[in-house]
Amino acid sequence: GAKFKATDKATFNLQLAYEDAKTFAATANVAYELVPGFTITPEVSYTKWDDKFSDLKGQDAWQGMVRFQRSF
């Protein structure tokens, strides 16, 4: 994975993975510190299955979420 500090308040994160079973996955998010101690992190993930051993062969999926984190 990789991490890039875009601004004082925003950090971009990227994670990529590929398996011997020909499954590819990627996830990216931006952690944004709205105010000190409160971070909002929208995230999107993609997975592509291409192995012959799975019922999911040839299929793909997108997922998304938003995380709200308060630190005290």
mmJSON file of the N, C-alpha and C atoms, coordinates in Angstrom:
{"data_MODEL":{"atom_site":{
"group_PDB":["ATOM","ATOM","ATOM","ATOM","ATOM","ATOM","ATOM","ATOM","ATOM","ATOM","ATOM","ATOM","ATOM","ATOM","ATOM","ATOM","ATOM","ATOM","ATOM","ATOM","ATOM","ATOM","ATOM","ATOM","ATOM","ATOM","ATOM","ATOM","ATOM","ATOM","ATOM","ATOM","ATOM","ATOM","ATOM","ATOM","ATOM","ATOM","ATOM","ATOM","ATOM","ATOM","ATOM","ATOM","ATOM","ATOM","ATOM","ATOM","ATOM","ATOM","ATOM","ATOM","ATOM","ATOM","ATOM","ATOM","ATOM","ATOM","ATOM","ATOM","ATOM","ATOM","ATOM","ATOM","ATOM","ATOM","ATOM","ATOM","ATOM","ATOM","ATOM","ATOM","ATOM","ATOM","ATOM","ATOM","ATOM","ATOM","ATOM","ATOM","ATOM","ATOM","ATOM","ATOM","ATOM","ATOM","ATOM","ATOM","ATOM","ATOM","ATOM","ATOM","ATOM","ATOM","ATOM","ATOM","ATOM","ATOM","ATOM","ATOM","ATOM","ATOM","ATOM","ATOM","ATOM","ATOM","ATOM","ATOM","ATOM","ATOM","ATOM","ATOM","ATOM","ATOM","ATOM","ATOM","ATOM","ATOM","ATOM","ATOM","ATOM","ATOM","ATOM","ATOM","ATOM","ATOM","ATOM","ATOM","ATOM","ATOM","ATOM","ATOM","ATOM","ATOM","ATOM","ATOM","ATOM","ATOM","ATOM","ATOM","ATOM","ATOM","ATOM","ATOM","ATOM","ATOM","ATOM","ATOM","ATOM","ATOM","ATOM","ATOM","ATOM","ATOM","ATOM","ATOM","ATOM","ATOM","ATOM","ATOM","ATOM","ATOM","ATOM","ATOM","ATOM","ATOM","ATOM","ATOM","ATOM","ATOM","ATOM","ATOM","ATOM","ATOM","ATOM","ATOM","ATOM","ATOM","ATOM","ATOM","ATOM","ATOM","ATOM","ATOM","ATOM","ATOM","ATOM","ATOM","ATOM","ATOM","ATOM","ATOM","ATOM","ATOM","ATOM","ATOM","ATOM","ATOM","ATOM","ATOM","ATOM","ATOM","ATOM","ATOM","ATOM","ATOM","ATOM","ATOM","ATOM","ATOM","ATOM","ATOM","ATOM","ATOM","ATOM","ATOM"],
"id":[1,2,3,4,5,6,7,8,9,10,11,12,13,14,15,16,17,18,19,20,21,22,23,24,25,26,27,28,29,30,31,32,33,34,35,36,37,38,39,40,41,42,43,44,45,46,47,48,49,50,51,52,53,54,55,56,57,58,59,60,61,62,63,64,65,66,67,68,69,70,71,72,73,74,75,76,77,78,79,80,81,82,83,84,85,86,87,88,89,90,91,92,93,94,95,96,97,98,99,100,101,102,103,104,105,106,107,108,109,110,111,112,113,114,115,116,117,118,119,120,121,122,123,124,125,126,127,128,129,130,131,132,133,134,135,136,137,138,139,140,141,142,143,144,145,146,147,148,149,150,151,152,153,154,155,156,157,158,159,160,161,162,163,164,165,166,167,168,169,170,171,172,173,174,175,176,177,178,179,180,181,182,183,184,185,186,187,188,189,190,191,192,193,194,195,196,197,198,199,200,201,202,203,204,205,206,207,208,209,210,211,212,213,214,215,216],
"type_symbol":["N","C","C","N","C","C","N","C","C","N","C","C","N","C","C","N","C","C","N","C","C","N","C","C","N","C","C","N","C","C","N","C","C","N","C","C","N","C","C","N","C","C","N","C","C","N","C","C","N","C","C","N","C","C","N","C","C","N","C","C","N","C","C","N","C","C","N","C","C","N","C","C","N","C","C","N","C","C","N","C","C","N","C","C","N","C","C","N","C","C","N","C","C","N","C","C","N","C","C","N","C","C","N","C","C","N","C","C","N","C","C","N","C","C","N","C","C","N","C","C","N","C","C","N","C","C","N","C","C","N","C","C","N","C","C","N","C","C","N","C","C","N","C","C","N","C","C","N","C","C","N","C","C","N","C","C","N","C","C","N","C","C","N","C","C","N","C","C","N","C","C","N","C","C","N","C","C","N","C","C","N","C","C","N","C","C","N","C","C","N","C","C","N","C","C","N","C","C","N","C","C","N","C","C","N","C","C","N","C","C","N","C","C","N","C","C"],
"label_atom_id":["N","CA","C","N","CA","C","N","CA","C","N","CA","C","N","CA","C","N","CA","C","N","CA","C","N","CA","C","N","CA","C","N","CA","C","N","CA","C","N","CA","C","N","CA","C","N","CA","C","N","CA","C","N","CA","C","N","CA","C","N","CA","C","N","CA","C","N","CA","C","N","CA","C","N","CA","C","N","CA","C","N","CA","C","N","CA","C","N","CA","C","N","CA","C","N","CA","C","N","CA","C","N","CA","C","N","CA","C","N","CA","C","N","CA","C","N","CA","C","N","CA","C","N","CA","C","N","CA","C","N","CA","C","N","CA","C","N","CA","C","N","CA","C","N","CA","C","N","CA","C","N","CA","C","N","CA","C","N","CA","C","N","CA","C","N","CA","C","N","CA","C","N","CA","C","N","CA","C","N","CA","C","N","CA","C","N","CA","C","N","CA","C","N","CA","C","N","CA","C","N","CA","C","N","CA","C","N","CA","C","N","CA","C","N","CA","C","N","CA","C","N","CA","C","N","CA","C","N","CA","C","N","CA","C","N","CA","C","N","CA","C","N","CA","C","N","CA","C","N","CA","C"],
"label_alt_id":[null,null,null,null,null,null,null,null,null,null,null,null,null,null,null,null,null,null,null,null,null,null,null,null,null,null,null,null,null,null,null,null,null,null,null,null,null,null,null,null,null,null,null,null,null,null,null,null,null,null,null,null,null,null,null,null,null,null,null,null,null,null,null,null,null,null,null,null,null,null,null,null,null,null,null,null,null,null,null,null,null,null,null,null,null,null,null,null,null,null,null,null,null,null,null,null,null,null,null,null,null,null,null,null,null,null,null,null,null,null,null,null,null,null,null,null,null,null,null,null,null,null,null,null,null,null,null,null,null,null,null,null,null,null,null,null,null,null,null,null,null,null,null,null,null,null,null,null,null,null,null,null,null,null,null,null,null,null,null,null,null,null,null,null,null,null,null,null,null,null,null,null,null,null,null,null,null,null,null,null,null,null,null,null,null,null,null,null,null,null,null,null,null,null,null,null,null,null,null,null,null,null,null,null,null,null,null,null,null,null,null,null,null,null,null,null],
"label_comp_id":["GLY","GLY","GLY","ALA","ALA","ALA","LYS","LYS","LYS","PHE","PHE","PHE","LYS","LYS","LYS","ALA","ALA","ALA","THR","THR","THR","ASP","ASP","ASP","LYS","LYS","LYS","ALA","ALA","ALA","THR","THR","THR","PHE","PHE","PHE","ASN","ASN","ASN","LEU","LEU","LEU","GLN","GLN","GLN","LEU","LEU","LEU","ALA","ALA","ALA","TYR","TYR","TYR","GLU","GLU","GLU","ASP","ASP","ASP","ALA","ALA","ALA","LYS","LYS","LYS","THR","THR","THR","PHE","PHE","PHE","ALA","ALA","ALA","ALA","ALA","ALA","THR","THR","THR","ALA","ALA","ALA","ASN","ASN","ASN","VAL","VAL","VAL","ALA","ALA","ALA","TYR","TYR","TYR","GLU","GLU","GLU","LEU","LEU","LEU","VAL","VAL","VAL","PRO","PRO","PRO","GLY","GLY","GLY","PHE","PHE","PHE","THR","THR","THR","ILE","ILE","ILE","THR","THR","THR","PRO","PRO","PRO","GLU","GLU","GLU","VAL","VAL","VAL","SER","SER","SER","TYR","TYR","TYR","THR","THR","THR","LYS","LYS","LYS","TRP","TRP","TRP","ASP","ASP","ASP","ASP","ASP","ASP","LYS","LYS","LYS","PHE","PHE","PHE","SER","SER","SER","ASP","ASP","ASP","LEU","LEU","LEU","LYS","LYS","LYS","GLY","GLY","GLY","GLN","GLN","GLN","ASP","ASP","ASP","ALA","ALA","ALA","TRP","TRP","TRP","GLN","GLN","GLN","GLY","GLY","GLY","MET","MET","MET","VAL","VAL","VAL","ARG","ARG","ARG","PHE","PHE","PHE","GLN","GLN","GLN","ARG","ARG","ARG","SER","SER","SER","PHE","PHE","PHE"],
"label_asym_id":["A","A","A","A","A","A","A","A","A","A","A","A","A","A","A","A","A","A","A","A","A","A","A","A","A","A","A","A","A","A","A","A","A","A","A","A","A","A","A","A","A","A","A","A","A","A","A","A","A","A","A","A","A","A","A","A","A","A","A","A","A","A","A","A","A","A","A","A","A","A","A","A","A","A","A","A","A","A","A","A","A","A","A","A","A","A","A","A","A","A","A","A","A","A","A","A","A","A","A","A","A","A","A","A","A","A","A","A","A","A","A","A","A","A","A","A","A","A","A","A","A","A","A","A","A","A","A","A","A","A","A","A","A","A","A","A","A","A","A","A","A","A","A","A","A","A","A","A","A","A","A","A","A","A","A","A","A","A","A","A","A","A","A","A","A","A","A","A","A","A","A","A","A","A","A","A","A","A","A","A","A","A","A","A","A","A","A","A","A","A","A","A","A","A","A","A","A","A","A","A","A","A","A","A","A","A","A","A","A","A","A","A","A","A","A","A"],
"label_entity_id":["1","1","1","1","1","1","1","1","1","1","1","1","1","1","1","1","1","1","1","1","1","1","1","1","1","1","1","1","1","1","1","1","1","1","1","1","1","1","1","1","1","1","1","1","1","1","1","1","1","1","1","1","1","1","1","1","1","1","1","1","1","1","1","1","1","1","1","1","1","1","1","1","1","1","1","1","1","1","1","1","1","1","1","1","1","1","1","1","1","1","1","1","1","1","1","1","1","1","1","1","1","1","1","1","1","1","1","1","1","1","1","1","1","1","1","1","1","1","1","1","1","1","1","1","1","1","1","1","1","1","1","1","1","1","1","1","1","1","1","1","1","1","1","1","1","1","1","1","1","1","1","1","1","1","1","1","1","1","1","1","1","1","1","1","1","1","1","1","1","1","1","1","1","1","1","1","1","1","1","1","1","1","1","1","1","1","1","1","1","1","1","1","1","1","1","1","1","1","1","1","1","1","1","1","1","1","1","1","1","1","1","1","1","1","1","1"],
"label_seq_id":[1,1,1,2,2,2,3,3,3,4,4,4,5,5,5,6,6,6,7,7,7,8,8,8,9,9,9,10,10,10,11,11,11,12,12,12,13,13,13,14,14,14,15,15,15,16,16,16,17,17,17,18,18,18,19,19,19,20,20,20,21,21,21,22,22,22,23,23,23,24,24,24,25,25,25,26,26,26,27,27,27,28,28,28,29,29,29,30,30,30,31,31,31,32,32,32,33,33,33,34,34,34,35,35,35,36,36,36,37,37,37,38,38,38,39,39,39,40,40,40,41,41,41,42,42,42,43,43,43,44,44,44,45,45,45,46,46,46,47,47,47,48,48,48,49,49,49,50,50,50,51,51,51,52,52,52,53,53,53,54,54,54,55,55,55,56,56,56,57,57,57,58,58,58,59,59,59,60,60,60,61,61,61,62,62,62,63,63,63,64,64,64,65,65,65,66,66,66,67,67,67,68,68,68,69,69,69,70,70,70,71,71,71,72,72,72],
"pdbx_PDB_ins_code":[null,null,null,null,null,null,null,null,null,null,null,null,null,null,null,null,null,null,null,null,null,null,null,null,null,null,null,null,null,null,null,null,null,null,null,null,null,null,null,null,null,null,null,null,null,null,null,null,null,null,null,null,null,null,null,null,null,null,null,null,null,null,null,null,null,null,null,null,null,null,null,null,null,null,null,null,null,null,null,null,null,null,null,null,null,null,null,null,null,null,null,null,null,null,null,null,null,null,null,null,null,null,null,null,null,null,null,null,null,null,null,null,null,null,null,null,null,null,null,null,null,null,null,null,null,null,null,null,null,null,null,null,null,null,null,null,null,null,null,null,null,null,null,null,null,null,null,null,null,null,null,null,null,null,null,null,null,null,null,null,null,null,null,null,null,null,null,null,null,null,null,null,null,null,null,null,null,null,null,null,null,null,null,null,null,null,null,null,null,null,null,null,null,null,null,null,null,null,null,null,null,null,null,null,null,null,null,null,null,null,null,null,null,null,null,null],
"Cartn_x":[0.813,0.0,0.861,0.195,0.887,0.057,0.759,0.119,0.727,-0.128,0.328,-0.385,0.375,-0.211,-0.461,-1.711,-2.071,-2.047,-2.58,-2.576,-2.34,-2.355,-2.21,-3.364,-4.525,-5.711,-6.107,-5.554,-5.997,-4.846,-5.119,-4.156,-4.836,-4.215,-4.721,-4.03,-4.814,-4.288,-4.729,-3.833,-4.134,-3.542,-4.332,-3.883,-4.279,-3.328,-3.582,-3.148,-3.876,-3.516,-3.866,-3.021,-3.274,-2.835,-3.687,-3.404,-3.091,-2.461,-2.197,-3.486,-4.577,-5.874,-6.495,-5.736,-6.16,-7.272,-7.244,-8.175,-7.431,-8.013,-7.426,-8.324,-7.713,-8.477,-7.743,-8.523,-7.961,-8.873,-8.266,-9.009,-8.317,-9.123,-8.58,-9.464,-8.829,-9.594,-8.85,-9.575,-8.997,-9.432,-8.469,-8.753,-8.625,-9.737,-9.755,-10.087,-9.179,-9.402,-10.193,-11.503,-12.395,-12.057,-11.928,-11.467,-10.531,-9.679,-8.783,-9.549,-9.161,-9.798,-11.004,-11.397,-12.553,-12.178,-12.117,-11.697,-12.834,-13.03,-13.999,-13.201,-13.532,-12.778,-13.727,-13.989,-14.726,-13.777,-14.314,-13.475,-14.235,-13.522,-14.106,-13.18,-13.802,-13.043,-13.586,-12.69,-13.044,-12.376,-13.126,-12.578,-12.994,-12.044,-12.304,-11.824,-12.748,-12.415,-12.221,-11.126,-10.87,-10.283,-10.526,-9.97,-10.976,-10.475,-11.346,-11.925,-11.515,-11.965,-13.152,-13.577,-14.615,-15.869,-17.01,-18.266,-18.333,-17.428,-17.427,-16.575,-16.031,-15.148,-15.791,-15.022,-15.498,-16.356,-16.629,-17.458,-16.581,-17.188,-16.49,-17.472,-16.932,-17.778,-17.168,-18.032,-17.649,-18.278,-17.528,-18.048,-17.629,-18.417,-18.069,-18.539,-17.876,-18.265,-17.732,-18.294,-17.79,-17.593,-16.404,-16.078,-15.978,-16.625,-16.53,-15.801,-14.673,-13.872,-13.585,-13.919,-13.663,-12.624,-11.543,-10.485,-10.532,-10.459,-10.514,-9.176],
"Cartn_y":[-1.179,0.0,1.248,2.373,3.654,4.703,5.69,6.773,8.08,9.072,10.362,11.465,12.32,13.436,14.568,14.747,15.729,17.156,17.336,18.638,18.391,19.456,19.29,18.489,18.512,17.842,16.576,16.34,15.211,14.265,12.959,11.917,10.911,10.618,9.66,8.318,7.234,5.882,4.972,4.094,3.159,1.794,0.747,-0.63,-1.467,-2.194,-3.08,-4.494,-5.491,-6.885,-7.754,-8.751,-9.739,-11.097,-12.099,-13.433,-14.407,-15.507,-16.574,-17.095,-16.978,-17.446,-16.45,-15.428,-14.407,-13.51,-13.23,-12.27,-10.959,-9.88,-8.549,-7.718,-6.962,-6.087,-4.756,-3.682,-2.344,-1.565,-0.819,0.028,1.379,2.445,3.799,4.598,5.471,6.357,7.666,8.643,9.932,10.217,10.258,10.595,12.109,12.767,14.227,14.635,15.358,15.828,17.132,17.019,18.175,19.223,18.779,19.608,18.726,19.306,18.462,17.381,16.121,15.012,14.416,14.945,14.407,14.212,12.94,12.587,11.9,12.292,11.664,10.961,9.678,8.891,8.176,8.742,7.99,6.986,5.797,4.73,3.975,3.56,2.74,1.544,0.371,-0.861,-1.549,-2.197,-2.945,-4.317,-5.365,-6.722,-7.369,-8.053,-8.783,-10.217,-11.173,-12.59,-13.155,-13.876,-14.452,-15.863,-16.521,-17.863,-18.918,-20.071,-21.147,-21.993,-21.738,-22.542,-21.925,-20.762,-20.03,-19.87,-19.864,-19.572,-18.109,-17.286,-15.853,-15.511,-16.502,-16.252,-15.278,-14.26,-13.266,-12.173,-12.256,-11.238,-10.218,-9.077,-8.065,-7.415,-6.633,-5.997,-4.664,-3.715,-2.413,-2.279,-1.72,-1.445,-0.024,0.583,1.917,2.103,3.01,3.311,4.688,5.241,6.484,6.24,6.556,6.363,7.727,7.849,9.042,8.625,9.259,8.87,10.087,9.951,11.011,10.51,11.256,10.912,11.878,11.332,12.168,12.182],
"Cartn_z":[0.0,0.0,0.0,-0.211,-0.245,0.475,1.013,1.747,1.252,0.965,0.477,1.242,1.897,2.639,1.646,1.246,0.228,0.778,1.99,2.66,4.145,4.934,6.382,6.978,6.306,6.843,6.093,4.92,4.09,3.76,3.928,3.586,2.663,1.527,0.553,0.778,0.828,1.045,-0.102,-0.532,-1.613,-1.273,-1.482,-1.243,-2.454,-3.03,-4.162,-3.8,-4.312,-4.039,-5.245,-5.496,-6.539,-6.006,-6.18,-5.653,-6.78,-6.432,-7.402,-8.026,-7.306,-7.8,-8.782,-9.178,-10.141,-9.611,-8.337,-7.742,-7.538,-8.047,-7.905,-7.0,-6.096,-5.203,-5.054,-4.99,-4.789,-3.85,-2.95,-2.019,-1.944,-1.959,-1.832,-0.885,-0.103,0.766,0.964,1.472,1.841,3.268,4.175,5.575,5.708,6.051,6.151,7.58,8.216,9.585,9.521,9.731,9.635,10.689,11.92,13.041,13.863,14.713,15.509,16.287,16.082,16.78,16.076,14.91,14.187,12.717,12.298,10.942,10.197,8.946,8.048,6.952,6.704,5.729,4.767,3.589,2.57,1.912,1.6,1.047,-0.031,-1.07,-2.128,-2.377,-2.618,-2.872,-4.119,-4.842,-6.045,-5.974,-6.339,-6.395,-7.71,-8.361,-9.607,-9.423,-9.599,-9.483,-10.89,-11.113,-12.431,-12.323,-11.192,-11.021,-11.463,-11.856,-12.337,-11.215,-9.982,-8.845,-8.109,-8.513,-7.786,-8.636,-7.978,-8.667,-9.09,-8.593,-8.9,-10.124,-10.82,-11.968,-12.951,-13.303,-14.257,-13.653,-12.37,-11.729,-11.011,-10.73,-9.952,-8.992,-8.07,-7.055,-6.641,-6.361,-5.811,-4.437,-3.507,-2.172,-1.803,-0.938,-0.459,0.969,1.666,3.041,3.415,4.469,5.045,6.533,7.028,8.45,9.125,10.279,11.123,12.392,12.687,13.847,14.713,15.987,16.966,17.945,18.112,19.062,20.232,21.443,22.646,23.331],
"occupancy":[1.0,1.0,1.0,1.0,1.0,1.0,1.0,1.0,1.0,1.0,1.0,1.0,1.0,1.0,1.0,1.0,1.0,1.0,1.0,1.0,1.0,1.0,1.0,1.0,1.0,1.0,1.0,1.0,1.0,1.0,1.0,1.0,1.0,1.0,1.0,1.0,1.0,1.0,1.0,1.0,1.0,1.0,1.0,1.0,1.0,1.0,1.0,1.0,1.0,1.0,1.0,1.0,1.0,1.0,1.0,1.0,1.0,1.0,1.0,1.0,1.0,1.0,1.0,1.0,1.0,1.0,1.0,1.0,1.0,1.0,1.0,1.0,1.0,1.0,1.0,1.0,1.0,1.0,1.0,1.0,1.0,1.0,1.0,1.0,1.0,1.0,1.0,1.0,1.0,1.0,1.0,1.0,1.0,1.0,1.0,1.0,1.0,1.0,1.0,1.0,1.0,1.0,1.0,1.0,1.0,1.0,1.0,1.0,1.0,1.0,1.0,1.0,1.0,1.0,1.0,1.0,1.0,1.0,1.0,1.0,1.0,1.0,1.0,1.0,1.0,1.0,1.0,1.0,1.0,1.0,1.0,1.0,1.0,1.0,1.0,1.0,1.0,1.0,1.0,1.0,1.0,1.0,1.0,1.0,1.0,1.0,1.0,1.0,1.0,1.0,1.0,1.0,1.0,1.0,1.0,1.0,1.0,1.0,1.0,1.0,1.0,1.0,1.0,1.0,1.0,1.0,1.0,1.0,1.0,1.0,1.0,1.0,1.0,1.0,1.0,1.0,1.0,1.0,1.0,1.0,1.0,1.0,1.0,1.0,1.0,1.0,1.0,1.0,1.0,1.0,1.0,1.0,1.0,1.0,1.0,1.0,1.0,1.0,1.0,1.0,1.0,1.0,1.0,1.0,1.0,1.0,1.0,1.0,1.0,1.0,1.0,1.0,1.0,1.0,1.0,1.0],
"B_iso_or_equiv":[0.0,0.0,0.0,0.0,0.0,0.0,0.0,0.0,0.0,0.0,0.0,0.0,0.0,0.0,0.0,0.0,0.0,0.0,0.0,0.0,0.0,0.0,0.0,0.0,0.0,0.0,0.0,0.0,0.0,0.0,0.0,0.0,0.0,0.0,0.0,0.0,0.0,0.0,0.0,0.0,0.0,0.0,0.0,0.0,0.0,0.0,0.0,0.0,0.0,0.0,0.0,0.0,0.0,0.0,0.0,0.0,0.0,0.0,0.0,0.0,0.0,0.0,0.0,0.0,0.0,0.0,0.0,0.0,0.0,0.0,0.0,0.0,0.0,0.0,0.0,0.0,0.0,0.0,0.0,0.0,0.0,0.0,0.0,0.0,0.0,0.0,0.0,0.0,0.0,0.0,0.0,0.0,0.0,0.0,0.0,0.0,0.0,0.0,0.0,0.0,0.0,0.0,0.0,0.0,0.0,0.0,0.0,0.0,0.0,0.0,0.0,0.0,0.0,0.0,0.0,0.0,0.0,0.0,0.0,0.0,0.0,0.0,0.0,0.0,0.0,0.0,0.0,0.0,0.0,0.0,0.0,0.0,0.0,0.0,0.0,0.0,0.0,0.0,0.0,0.0,0.0,0.0,0.0,0.0,0.0,0.0,0.0,0.0,0.0,0.0,0.0,0.0,0.0,0.0,0.0,0.0,0.0,0.0,0.0,0.0,0.0,0.0,0.0,0.0,0.0,0.0,0.0,0.0,0.0,0.0,0.0,0.0,0.0,0.0,0.0,0.0,0.0,0.0,0.0,0.0,0.0,0.0,0.0,0.0,0.0,0.0,0.0,0.0,0.0,0.0,0.0,0.0,0.0,0.0,0.0,0.0,0.0,0.0,0.0,0.0,0.0,0.0,0.0,0.0,0.0,0.0,0.0,0.0,0.0,0.0,0.0,0.0,0.0,0.0,0.0,0.0],
"pdbx_formal_charge":[null,null,null,null,null,null,null,null,null,null,null,null,null,null,null,null,null,null,null,null,null,null,null,null,null,null,null,null,null,null,null,null,null,null,null,null,null,null,null,null,null,null,null,null,null,null,null,null,null,null,null,null,null,null,null,null,null,null,null,null,null,null,null,null,null,null,null,null,null,null,null,null,null,null,null,null,null,null,null,null,null,null,null,null,null,null,null,null,null,null,null,null,null,null,null,null,null,null,null,null,null,null,null,null,null,null,null,null,null,null,null,null,null,null,null,null,null,null,null,null,null,null,null,null,null,null,null,null,null,null,null,null,null,null,null,null,null,null,null,null,null,null,null,null,null,null,null,null,null,null,null,null,null,null,null,null,null,null,null,null,null,null,null,null,null,null,null,null,null,null,null,null,null,null,null,null,null,null,null,null,null,null,null,null,null,null,null,null,null,null,null,null,null,null,null,null,null,null,null,null,null,null,null,null,null,null,null,null,null,null,null,null,null,null,null,null],
"auth_seq_id":[1,1,1,2,2,2,3,3,3,4,4,4,5,5,5,6,6,6,7,7,7,8,8,8,9,9,9,10,10,10,11,11,11,12,12,12,13,13,13,14,14,14,15,15,15,16,16,16,17,17,17,18,18,18,19,19,19,20,20,20,21,21,21,22,22,22,23,23,23,24,24,24,25,25,25,26,26,26,27,27,27,28,28,28,29,29,29,30,30,30,31,31,31,32,32,32,33,33,33,34,34,34,35,35,35,36,36,36,37,37,37,38,38,38,39,39,39,40,40,40,41,41,41,42,42,42,43,43,43,44,44,44,45,45,45,46,46,46,47,47,47,48,48,48,49,49,49,50,50,50,51,51,51,52,52,52,53,53,53,54,54,54,55,55,55,56,56,56,57,57,57,58,58,58,59,59,59,60,60,60,61,61,61,62,62,62,63,63,63,64,64,64,65,65,65,66,66,66,67,67,67,68,68,68,69,69,69,70,70,70,71,71,71,72,72,72],
"auth_comp_id":["GLY","GLY","GLY","ALA","ALA","ALA","LYS","LYS","LYS","PHE","PHE","PHE","LYS","LYS","LYS","ALA","ALA","ALA","THR","THR","THR","ASP","ASP","ASP","LYS","LYS","LYS","ALA","ALA","ALA","THR","THR","THR","PHE","PHE","PHE","ASN","ASN","ASN","LEU","LEU","LEU","GLN","GLN","GLN","LEU","LEU","LEU","ALA","ALA","ALA","TYR","TYR","TYR","GLU","GLU","GLU","ASP","ASP","ASP","ALA","ALA","ALA","LYS","LYS","LYS","THR","THR","THR","PHE","PHE","PHE","ALA","ALA","ALA","ALA","ALA","ALA","THR","THR","THR","ALA","ALA","ALA","ASN","ASN","ASN","VAL","VAL","VAL","ALA","ALA","ALA","TYR","TYR","TYR","GLU","GLU","GLU","LEU","LEU","LEU","VAL","VAL","VAL","PRO","PRO","PRO","GLY","GLY","GLY","PHE","PHE","PHE","THR","THR","THR","ILE","ILE","ILE","THR","THR","THR","PRO","PRO","PRO","GLU","GLU","GLU","VAL","VAL","VAL","SER","SER","SER","TYR","TYR","TYR","THR","THR","THR","LYS","LYS","LYS","TRP","TRP","TRP","ASP","ASP","ASP","ASP","ASP","ASP","LYS","LYS","LYS","PHE","PHE","PHE","SER","SER","SER","ASP","ASP","ASP","LEU","LEU","LEU","LYS","LYS","LYS","GLY","GLY","GLY","GLN","GLN","GLN","ASP","ASP","ASP","ALA","ALA","ALA","TRP","TRP","TRP","GLN","GLN","GLN","GLY","GLY","GLY","MET","MET","MET","VAL","VAL","VAL","ARG","ARG","ARG","PHE","PHE","PHE","GLN","GLN","GLN","ARG","ARG","ARG","SER","SER","SER","PHE","PHE","PHE"],
"auth_asym_id":["A","A","A","A","A","A","A","A","A","A","A","A","A","A","A","A","A","A","A","A","A","A","A","A","A","A","A","A","A","A","A","A","A","A","A","A","A","A","A","A","A","A","A","A","A","A","A","A","A","A","A","A","A","A","A","A","A","A","A","A","A","A","A","A","A","A","A","A","A","A","A","A","A","A","A","A","A","A","A","A","A","A","A","A","A","A","A","A","A","A","A","A","A","A","A","A","A","A","A","A","A","A","A","A","A","A","A","A","A","A","A","A","A","A","A","A","A","A","A","A","A","A","A","A","A","A","A","A","A","A","A","A","A","A","A","A","A","A","A","A","A","A","A","A","A","A","A","A","A","A","A","A","A","A","A","A","A","A","A","A","A","A","A","A","A","A","A","A","A","A","A","A","A","A","A","A","A","A","A","A","A","A","A","A","A","A","A","A","A","A","A","A","A","A","A","A","A","A","A","A","A","A","A","A","A","A","A","A","A","A","A","A","A","A","A","A"],
"auth_atom_id":["N","CA","C","N","CA","C","N","CA","C","N","CA","C","N","CA","C","N","CA","C","N","CA","C","N","CA","C","N","CA","C","N","CA","C","N","CA","C","N","CA","C","N","CA","C","N","CA","C","N","CA","C","N","CA","C","N","CA","C","N","CA","C","N","CA","C","N","CA","C","N","CA","C","N","CA","C","N","CA","C","N","CA","C","N","CA","C","N","CA","C","N","CA","C","N","CA","C","N","CA","C","N","CA","C","N","CA","C","N","CA","C","N","CA","C","N","CA","C","N","CA","C","N","CA","C","N","CA","C","N","CA","C","N","CA","C","N","CA","C","N","CA","C","N","CA","C","N","CA","C","N","CA","C","N","CA","C","N","CA","C","N","CA","C","N","CA","C","N","CA","C","N","CA","C","N","CA","C","N","CA","C","N","CA","C","N","CA","C","N","CA","C","N","CA","C","N","CA","C","N","CA","C","N","CA","C","N","CA","C","N","CA","C","N","CA","C","N","CA","C","N","CA","C","N","CA","C","N","CA","C","N","CA","C","N","CA","C","N","CA","C","N","CA","C","N","CA","C","N","CA","C"],
"pdbx_PDB_model_num":[1,1,1,1,1,1,1,1,1,1,1,1,1,1,1,1,1,1,1,1,1,1,1,1,1,1,1,1,1,1,1,1,1,1,1,1,1,1,1,1,1,1,1,1,1,1,1,1,1,1,1,1,1,1,1,1,1,1,1,1,1,1,1,1,1,1,1,1,1,1,1,1,1,1,1,1,1,1,1,1,1,1,1,1,1,1,1,1,1,1,1,1,1,1,1,1,1,1,1,1,1,1,1,1,1,1,1,1,1,1,1,1,1,1,1,1,1,1,1,1,1,1,1,1,1,1,1,1,1,1,1,1,1,1,1,1,1,1,1,1,1,1,1,1,1,1,1,1,1,1,1,1,1,1,1,1,1,1,1,1,1,1,1,1,1,1,1,1,1,1,1,1,1,1,1,1,1,1,1,1,1,1,1,1,1,1,1,1,1,1,1,1,1,1,1,1,1,1,1,1,1,1,1,1,1,1,1,1,1,1,1,1,1,1,1,1]
}}}
